[in-house]
């Protein structure tokens, strides 16, 4: 169910959301595809010429997977869902190439307005790339040695929440759970009473010939369990315990039995060296960034034009009242 919801979410991505991920053409009035930024077999062709290479498709697809939080779930999806997602991304790239060809043929990209907007976009991109370069290099400088990372991991893996998730754990901390799905709230209440009386949802389900689902260890990272069940079980104050909840789609109810709590099982440091070092560098970065920026501001004599700021405020562009609730007199 969850995988299919992810698939549908990605299918809703409009064509124009994909277009910005690739750069197909060079500059000329008539349509002439430029050499692709990456060499390799053609993936999309227009007028018989390469518009998108296979490598560019792969890069775009990986970016979209990350944006749609599909990194962890895509590999476990059914082949049919994978094919559907890939086909939609491919079709979006094809549509983008056709749009670019049409705009070039019409000459709509040769106007002064287009050139002005292009220059602005390029300045913004250059600024973002320089900032990214600054961040990446600072992260490299702050990266710990393997020995430092191993020591940090062993001392902090149980207390640092960043490590209580994949890929750092082979078994998350959670609640071993049994669940039974019923049609309505009345049936859920009746089954809940019976389960509490017998001290076992399994026995109660057997008596009414209902299907018992053994969900294993339910954790915040459970991707194949109804979200409402996850929320209900993890919110239990006492385990073992019983409760019921509506399903996420509001079409039924679950009676749940939190059987026992589980402790996280952490993977060996050797399996997650890079990931551990990335987390340490990120934590150091958050601490040292402001110090670095303060030094750079002083070194480059950076200043804000306060007069321009006040003019904006006076013109109503940055009025505090625009952001604060009105005060009644």
TORKOL-4160 file (C-alpha; in steps of 0.2 Angstrom, whole numbers, padded with zeros to 4 digits, m for minus):
329
<pt num="1" X="0000" Y="0000" Z="0000"/>
<pt num="2" X="0013" Y="0012" Z="0005"/>
<pt num="3" X="0024" Y="0009" Z="m0010"/>
<pt num="4" X="0009" Y="0012" Z="m0022"/>
<pt num="5" X="0006" Y="0028" Z="m0013"/>
<pt num="6" X="0024" Y="0033" Z="m0016"/>
<pt num="7" X="0021" Y="0028" Z="m0034"/>
<pt num="8" X="0006" Y="0039" Z="m0036"/>
<pt num="9" X="0014" Y="0054" Z="m0028"/>
<pt num="10" X="0028" Y="0053" Z="m0041"/>
<pt num="11" X="0016" Y="0051" Z="m0055"/>
<pt num="12" X="0008" Y="0068" Z="m0050"/>
<pt num="13" X="0025" Y="0077" Z="m0053"/>
<pt num="14" X="0021" Y="0089" Z="m0068"/>
<pt num="15" X="0032" Y="0089" Z="m0083"/>
<pt num="16" X="0039" Y="0106" Z="m0079"/>
<pt num="17" X="0045" Y="0100" Z="m0062"/>
<pt num="18" X="0056" Y="0088" Z="m0071"/>
<pt num="19" X="0063" Y="0100" Z="m0085"/>
<pt num="20" X="0074" Y="0110" Z="m0073"/>
<pt num="21" X="0084" Y="0094" Z="m0069"/>
<pt num="22" X="0091" Y="0093" Z="m0087"/>
<pt num="23" X="0099" Y="0105" Z="m0099"/>
<pt num="24" X="0097" Y="0099" Z="m0117"/>
<pt num="25" X="0100" Y="0112" Z="m0129"/>
<pt num="26" X="0113" Y="0126" Z="m0134"/>
<pt num="27" X="0109" Y="0143" Z="m0140"/>
<pt num="28" X="0103" Y="0147" Z="m0158"/>
<pt num="29" X="0088" Y="0154" Z="m0166"/>
<pt num="30" X="0083" Y="0138" Z="m0176"/>
<pt num="31" X="0082" Y="0122" Z="m0166"/>
<pt num="32" X="0099" Y="0113" Z="m0165"/>
<pt num="33" X="0102" Y="0102" Z="m0150"/>
<pt num="34" X="0119" Y="0105" Z="m0143"/>
<pt num="35" X="0131" Y="0092" Z="m0137"/>
<pt num="36" X="0124" Y="0084" Z="m0122"/>
<pt num="37" X="0133" Y="0088" Z="m0105"/>
<pt num="38" X="0136" Y="0070" Z="m0103"/>
<pt num="39" X="0142" Y="0058" Z="m0117"/>
<pt num="40" X="0134" Y="0041" Z="m0120"/>
<pt num="41" X="0119" Y="0032" Z="m0128"/>
<pt num="42" X="0104" Y="0043" Z="m0132"/>
<pt num="43" X="0089" Y="0041" Z="m0121"/>
<pt num="44" X="0078" Y="0055" Z="m0129"/>
<pt num="45" X="0080" Y="0060" Z="m0147"/>
<pt num="46" X="0072" Y="0075" Z="m0156"/>
<pt num="47" X="0073" Y="0076" Z="m0175"/>
<pt num="48" X="0085" Y="0061" Z="m0174"/>
<pt num="49" X="0097" Y="0070" Z="m0163"/>
<pt num="50" X="0102" Y="0067" Z="m0145"/>
<pt num="51" X="0092" Y="0078" Z="m0133"/>
<pt num="52" X="0095" Y="0068" Z="m0116"/>
<pt num="53" X="0108" Y="0054" Z="m0114"/>
<pt num="54" X="0105" Y="0038" Z="m0103"/>
<pt num="55" X="0117" Y="0045" Z="m0090"/>
<pt num="56" X="0107" Y="0061" Z="m0089"/>
<pt num="57" X="0091" Y="0051" Z="m0087"/>
<pt num="58" X="0099" Y="0041" Z="m0073"/>
<pt num="59" X="0105" Y="0057" Z="m0064"/>
<pt num="60" X="0088" Y="0065" Z="m0066"/>
<pt num="61" X="0079" Y="0050" Z="m0059"/>
<pt num="62" X="0090" Y="0048" Z="m0044"/>
<pt num="63" X="0087" Y="0067" Z="m0040"/>
<pt num="64" X="0068" Y="0064" Z="m0041"/>
<pt num="65" X="0069" Y="0048" Z="m0030"/>
<pt num="66" X="0078" Y="0058" Z="m0017"/>
<pt num="67" X="0066" Y="0073" Z="m0018"/>
<pt num="68" X="0051" Y="0061" Z="m0017"/>
<pt num="69" X="0058" Y="0051" Z="m0002"/>
<pt num="70" X="0059" Y="0036" Z="m0013"/>
<pt num="71" X="0077" Y="0032" Z="m0009"/>
<pt num="72" X="0073" Y="0018" Z="0004"/>
<pt num="73" X="0057" Y="0011" Z="m0004"/>
<pt num="74" X="0061" Y="0010" Z="m0022"/>
<pt num="75" X="0071" Y="m0005" Z="m0022"/>
<pt num="76" X="0058" Y="m0015" Z="m0013"/>
<pt num="77" X="0043" Y="m0009" Z="m0025"/>
<pt num="78" X="0035" Y="m0022" Z="m0036"/>
<pt num="79" X="0042" Y="m0022" Z="m0054"/>
<pt num="80" X="0026" Y="m0015" Z="m0061"/>
<pt num="81" X="0027" Y="0001" Z="m0049"/>
<pt num="82" X="0045" Y="0004" Z="m0054"/>
<pt num="83" X="0041" Y="0003" Z="m0072"/>
<pt num="84" X="0026" Y="0015" Z="m0070"/>
<pt num="85" X="0037" Y="0028" Z="m0061"/>
<pt num="86" X="0052" Y="0026" Z="m0073"/>
<pt num="87" X="0040" Y="0028" Z="m0088"/>
<pt num="88" X="0032" Y="0044" Z="m0081"/>
<pt num="89" X="0049" Y="0052" Z="m0078"/>
<pt num="90" X="0055" Y="0047" Z="m0096"/>
<pt num="91" X="0039" Y="0054" Z="m0103"/>
<pt num="92" X="0042" Y="0070" Z="m0094"/>
<pt num="93" X="0059" Y="0072" Z="m0101"/>
<pt num="94" X="0053" Y="0068" Z="m0119"/>
<pt num="95" X="0039" Y="0082" Z="m0116"/>
<pt num="96" X="0052" Y="0094" Z="m0110"/>
<pt num="97" X="0063" Y="0091" Z="m0125"/>
<pt num="98" X="0048" Y="0094" Z="m0137"/>
<pt num="99" X="0044" Y="0110" Z="m0128"/>
<pt num="100" X="0062" Y="0117" Z="m0129"/>
<pt num="101" X="0062" Y="0112" Z="m0148"/>
<pt num="102" X="0045" Y="0122" Z="m0151"/>
<pt num="103" X="0051" Y="0137" Z="m0141"/>
<pt num="104" X="0067" Y="0138" Z="m0151"/>
<pt num="105" X="0058" Y="0136" Z="m0167"/>
<pt num="106" X="0046" Y="0150" Z="m0163"/>
<pt num="107" X="0061" Y="0161" Z="m0157"/>
<pt num="108" X="0053" Y="0165" Z="m0141"/>
<pt num="109" X="0070" Y="0163" Z="m0132"/>
<pt num="110" X="0078" Y="0177" Z="m0142"/>
<pt num="111" X="0068" Y="0192" Z="m0134"/>
<pt num="112" X="0076" Y="0204" Z="m0122"/>
<pt num="113" X="0064" Y="0199" Z="m0108"/>
<pt num="114" X="0070" Y="0181" Z="m0110"/>
<pt num="115" X="0088" Y="0186" Z="m0110"/>
<pt num="116" X="0085" Y="0196" Z="m0094"/>
<pt num="117" X="0077" Y="0182" Z="m0086"/>
<pt num="118" X="0090" Y="0170" Z="m0091"/>
<pt num="119" X="0104" Y="0181" Z="m0084"/>
<pt num="120" X="0095" Y="0182" Z="m0068"/>
<pt num="121" X="0093" Y="0163" Z="m0067"/>
<pt num="122" X="0111" Y="0161" Z="m0071"/>
<pt num="123" X="0117" Y="0173" Z="m0057"/>
<pt num="124" X="0106" Y="0164" Z="m0045"/>
<pt num="125" X="0113" Y="0147" Z="m0050"/>
<pt num="126" X="0131" Y="0153" Z="m0049"/>
<pt num="127" X="0127" Y="0160" Z="m0032"/>
<pt num="128" X="0120" Y="0143" Z="m0026"/>
<pt num="129" X="0134" Y="0133" Z="m0033"/>
<pt num="130" X="0147" Y="0144" Z="m0025"/>
<pt num="131" X="0138" Y="0142" Z="m0008"/>
<pt num="132" X="0136" Y="0123" Z="m0011"/>
<pt num="133" X="0155" Y="0123" Z="m0014"/>
<pt num="134" X="0158" Y="0132" Z="0002"/>
<pt num="135" X="0148" Y="0120" Z="0012"/>
<pt num="136" X="0155" Y="0105" Z="0004"/>
<pt num="137" X="0173" Y="0110" Z="0007"/>
<pt num="138" X="0169" Y="0115" Z="0025"/>
<pt num="139" X="0161" Y="0098" Z="0028"/>
<pt num="140" X="0177" Y="0090" Z="0021"/>
<pt num="141" X="0188" Y="0100" Z="0033"/>
<pt num="142" X="0177" Y="0095" Z="0047"/>
<pt num="143" X="0176" Y="0077" Z="0043"/>
<pt num="144" X="0184" Y="0066" Z="0057"/>
<pt num="145" X="0197" Y="0052" Z="0055"/>
<pt num="146" X="0191" Y="0034" Z="0055"/>
<pt num="147" X="0197" Y="0032" Z="0073"/>
<pt num="148" X="0188" Y="0048" Z="0079"/>
<pt num="149" X="0172" Y="0042" Z="0070"/>
<pt num="150" X="0173" Y="0024" Z="0077"/>
<pt num="151" X="0175" Y="0031" Z="0095"/>
<pt num="152" X="0161" Y="0043" Z="0093"/>
<pt num="153" X="0149" Y="0030" Z="0086"/>
<pt num="154" X="0152" Y="0018" Z="0100"/>
<pt num="155" X="0150" Y="0031" Z="0113"/>
<pt num="156" X="0135" Y="0040" Z="0105"/>
<pt num="157" X="0125" Y="0027" Z="0095"/>
<pt num="158" X="0112" Y="0024" Z="0108"/>
<pt num="159" X="0110" Y="0042" Z="0114"/>
<pt num="160" X="0111" Y="0051" Z="0097"/>
<pt num="161" X="0094" Y="0050" Z="0088"/>
<pt num="162" X="0103" Y="0052" Z="0071"/>
<pt num="163" X="0109" Y="0034" Z="0073"/>
<pt num="164" X="0092" Y="0026" Z="0078"/>
<pt num="165" X="0087" Y="0024" Z="0060"/>
<pt num="166" X="0093" Y="0015" Z="0044"/>
<pt num="167" X="0107" Y="0012" Z="0039"/>
<pt num="168" X="0114" Y="0012" Z="0057"/>
<pt num="169" X="0102" Y="m0001" Z="0064"/>
<pt num="170" X="0097" Y="m0018" Z="0058"/>
<pt num="171" X="0082" Y="m0019" Z="0070"/>
<pt num="172" X="0075" Y="m0002" Z="0076"/>
<pt num="173" X="0068" Y="0000" Z="0094"/>
<pt num="174" X="0049" Y="m0002" Z="0093"/>
<pt num="175" X="0035" Y="m0012" Z="0099"/>
<pt num="176" X="0032" Y="m0031" Z="0094"/>
<pt num="177" X="0014" Y="m0029" Z="0088"/>
<pt num="178" X="m0001" Y="m0040" Z="0083"/>
<pt num="179" X="m0016" Y="m0032" Z="0074"/>
<pt num="180" X="m0033" Y="m0037" Z="0068"/>
<pt num="181" X="m0043" Y="m0027" Z="0055"/>
<pt num="182" X="m0062" Y="m0025" Z="0057"/>
<pt num="183" X="m0075" Y="m0016" Z="0047"/>
<pt num="184" X="m0082" Y="m0004" Z="0060"/>
<pt num="185" X="m0079" Y="0004" Z="0077"/>
<pt num="186" X="m0092" Y="m0007" Z="0085"/>
<pt num="187" X="m0083" Y="m0022" Z="0080"/>
<pt num="188" X="m0067" Y="m0015" Z="0086"/>
<pt num="189" X="m0073" Y="m0011" Z="0103"/>
<pt num="190" X="m0081" Y="m0028" Z="0105"/>
<pt num="191" X="m0064" Y="m0037" Z="0100"/>
<pt num="192" X="m0054" Y="m0025" Z="0111"/>
<pt num="193" X="m0065" Y="m0030" Z="0126"/>
<pt num="194" X="m0062" Y="m0049" Z="0122"/>
<pt num="195" X="m0043" Y="m0047" Z="0119"/>
<pt num="196" X="m0041" Y="m0038" Z="0136"/>
<pt num="197" X="m0052" Y="m0051" Z="0145"/>
<pt num="198" X="m0041" Y="m0065" Z="0137"/>
<pt num="199" X="m0025" Y="m0056" Z="0138"/>
<pt num="200" X="m0021" Y="m0060" Z="0120"/>
<pt num="201" X="m0027" Y="m0053" Z="0104"/>
<pt num="202" X="m0022" Y="m0069" Z="0095"/>
<pt num="203" X="m0034" Y="m0079" Z="0106"/>
<pt num="204" X="m0048" Y="m0066" Z="0104"/>
<pt num="205" X="m0045" Y="m0066" Z="0085"/>
<pt num="206" X="m0046" Y="m0085" Z="0084"/>
<pt num="207" X="m0062" Y="m0085" Z="0094"/>
<pt num="208" X="m0071" Y="m0074" Z="0081"/>
<pt num="209" X="m0061" Y="m0082" Z="0066"/>
<pt num="210" X="m0053" Y="m0065" Z="0062"/>
<pt num="211" X="m0036" Y="m0064" Z="0053"/>
<pt num="212" X="m0022" Y="m0059" Z="0065"/>
<pt num="213" X="m0007" Y="m0049" Z="0057"/>
<pt num="214" X="0010" Y="m0051" Z="0066"/>
<pt num="215" X="0018" Y="m0035" Z="0062"/>
<pt num="216" X="0034" Y="m0038" Z="0070"/>
<pt num="217" X="0044" Y="m0024" Z="0078"/>
<pt num="218" X="0034" Y="m0008" Z="0073"/>
<pt num="219" X="0045" Y="0008" Z="0073"/>
<pt num="220" X="0044" Y="0025" Z="0066"/>
<pt num="221" X="0053" Y="0018" Z="0051"/>
<pt num="222" X="0040" Y="0005" Z="0047"/>
<pt num="223" X="0035" Y="0008" Z="0029"/>
<pt num="224" X="0023" Y="m0006" Z="0027"/>
<pt num="225" X="0012" Y="m0003" Z="0042"/>
<pt num="226" X="m0003" Y="0008" Z="0042"/>
<pt num="227" X="0002" Y="0025" Z="0049"/>
<pt num="228" X="m0012" Y="0025" Z="0062"/>
<pt num="229" X="m0006" Y="0009" Z="0069"/>
<pt num="230" X="0012" Y="0015" Z="0070"/>
<pt num="231" X="0006" Y="0030" Z="0079"/>
<pt num="232" X="m0006" Y="0021" Z="0091"/>
<pt num="233" X="0007" Y="0007" Z="0096"/>
<pt num="234" X="0022" Y="0019" Z="0098"/>
<pt num="235" X="0011" Y="0030" Z="0109"/>
<pt num="236" X="0006" Y="0017" Z="0121"/>
<pt num="237" X="0011" Y="0021" Z="0139"/>
<pt num="238" X="0011" Y="0003" Z="0145"/>
<pt num="239" X="0017" Y="m0012" Z="0135"/>
<pt num="240" X="0010" Y="m0025" Z="0134"/>
<pt num="241" X="m0006" Y="m0016" Z="0130"/>
<pt num="242" X="m0022" Y="m0016" Z="0119"/>
<pt num="243" X="m0030" Y="m0002" Z="0110"/>
<pt num="244" X="m0039" Y="0002" Z="0093"/>
<pt num="245" X="m0038" Y="0015" Z="0080"/>
<pt num="246" X="m0046" Y="0020" Z="0063"/>
<pt num="247" X="m0036" Y="0015" Z="0048"/>
<pt num="248" X="m0027" Y="0029" Z="0039"/>
<pt num="249" X="m0040" Y="0028" Z="0024"/>
<pt num="250" X="m0054" Y="0029" Z="0037"/>
<pt num="251" X="m0062" Y="0013" Z="0029"/>
<pt num="252" X="m0060" Y="0002" Z="0044"/>
<pt num="253" X="m0052" Y="0000" Z="0061"/>
<pt num="254" X="m0038" Y="m0010" Z="0069"/>
<pt num="255" X="m0037" Y="m0018" Z="0086"/>
<pt num="256" X="m0019" Y="m0018" Z="0091"/>
<pt num="257" X="m0009" Y="m0028" Z="0104"/>
<pt num="258" X="0008" Y="m0020" Z="0109"/>
<pt num="259" X="0016" Y="m0037" Z="0115"/>
<pt num="260" X="0033" Y="m0031" Z="0120"/>
<pt num="261" X="0046" Y="m0017" Z="0117"/>
<pt num="262" X="0062" Y="m0020" Z="0107"/>
<pt num="263" X="0079" Y="m0013" Z="0109"/>
<pt num="264" X="0089" Y="m0006" Z="0093"/>
<pt num="265" X="0102" Y="m0018" Z="0086"/>
<pt num="266" X="0116" Y="m0007" Z="0078"/>
<pt num="267" X="0126" Y="m0012" Z="0063"/>
<pt num="268" X="0145" Y="m0013" Z="0065"/>
<pt num="269" X="0154" Y="0003" Z="0062"/>
<pt num="270" X="0164" Y="m0005" Z="0047"/>
<pt num="271" X="0147" Y="m0005" Z="0038"/>
<pt num="272" X="0143" Y="0013" Z="0040"/>
<pt num="273" X="0160" Y="0022" Z="0041"/>
<pt num="274" X="0155" Y="0036" Z="0028"/>
<pt num="275" X="0138" Y="0039" Z="0035"/>
<pt num="276" X="0144" Y="0041" Z="0053"/>
<pt num="277" X="0158" Y="0053" Z="0047"/>
<pt num="278" X="0145" Y="0063" Z="0037"/>
<pt num="279" X="0134" Y="0065" Z="0053"/>
<pt num="280" X="0149" Y="0070" Z="0063"/>
<pt num="281" X="0154" Y="0083" Z="0050"/>
<pt num="282" X="0136" Y="0090" Z="0049"/>
<pt num="283" X="0135" Y="0092" Z="0068"/>
<pt num="284" X="0152" Y="0101" Z="0068"/>
<pt num="285" X="0146" Y="0111" Z="0053"/>
<pt num="286" X="0130" Y="0117" Z="0063"/>
<pt num="287" X="0141" Y="0123" Z="0077"/>
<pt num="288" X="0155" Y="0131" Z="0067"/>
<pt num="289" X="0146" Y="0139" Z="0053"/>
<pt num="290" X="0141" Y="0155" Z="0062"/>
<pt num="291" X="0159" Y="0157" Z="0069"/>
<pt num="292" X="0166" Y="0155" Z="0051"/>
<pt num="293" X="0153" Y="0168" Z="0044"/>
<pt num="294" X="0157" Y="0180" Z="0058"/>
<pt num="295" X="0175" Y="0179" Z="0053"/>
<pt num="296" X="0171" Y="0181" Z="0034"/>
<pt num="297" X="0160" Y="0196" Z="0037"/>
<pt num="298" X="0174" Y="0205" Z="0046"/>
<pt num="299" X="0187" Y="0200" Z="0033"/>
<pt num="300" X="0177" Y="0206" Z="0018"/>
<pt num="301" X="0170" Y="0221" Z="0027"/>
<pt num="302" X="0152" Y="0215" Z="0023"/>
<pt num="303" X="0138" Y="0227" Z="0028"/>
<pt num="304" X="0119" Y="0229" Z="0025"/>
<pt num="305" X="0113" Y="0245" Z="0017"/>
<pt num="306" X="0102" Y="0251" Z="0032"/>
<pt num="307" X="0096" Y="0266" Z="0022"/>
<pt num="308" X="0089" Y="0255" Z="0009"/>
<pt num="309" X="0081" Y="0244" Z="0022"/>
<pt num="310" X="0073" Y="0259" Z="0030"/>
<pt num="311" X="0066" Y="0265" Z="0013"/>
<pt num="312" X="0058" Y="0248" Z="0010"/>
<pt num="313" X="0050" Y="0249" Z="0027"/>
<pt num="314" X="0044" Y="0266" Z="0024"/>
<pt num="315" X="0036" Y="0260" Z="0007"/>
<pt num="316" X="0027" Y="0246" Z="0016"/>
<pt num="317" X="0038" Y="0232" Z="0008"/>
<pt num="318" X="0044" Y="0226" Z="0025"/>
<pt num="319" X="0031" Y="0233" Z="0037"/>
<pt num="320" X="0031" Y="0223" Z="0054"/>
<pt num="321" X="0012" Y="0225" Z="0054"/>
<pt num="322" X="0012" Y="0214" Z="0039"/>
<pt num="323" X="0019" Y="0199" Z="0049"/>
<pt num="324" X="0011" Y="0203" Z="0066"/>
<pt num="325" X="m0007" Y="0200" Z="0072"/>
<pt num="326" X="m0017" Y="0216" Z="0072"/>
<pt num="327" X="m0018" Y="0224" Z="0089"/>
<pt num="328" X="m0036" Y="0229" Z="0094"/>
<pt num="329" X="m0038" Y="0247" Z="0101"/>
